Amino acid sequence: MMIYTADYIMTREVAQAFRITTPAVAYFFSNLAGIVDLTQLSEGDDEYDYFVRVPVDGFHELTQRISDLKFKVQDQFGVYITIMPIPVAA
């Protein structure tokens, strides 16, 4: 594996954003893995960062747990990650 780096100047604001969002996203996904099957995750569009397919029979409970996680990340890191659960047949 080869990794290339480019010499560039990162603004202070961009560097700060990376320092905040990187741990927030890592925290979000590590906790989301305990709630839903991450293989069912897909990139969102427009106002949603992600979509996730969840079984319709557990939709209400999973939606509540995902919302709780989103608010926890927002409170702890100041980062708002949007995810929309999509109900599917079990």
Summary of the structure (lengths in Angstrom):
residues: 90
radius of gyration: 15.9
end to end distance: 39.8
largest distance: 51.1
contacts: 210
relative contact order: 0.19
helix: 51%
strand: 17%
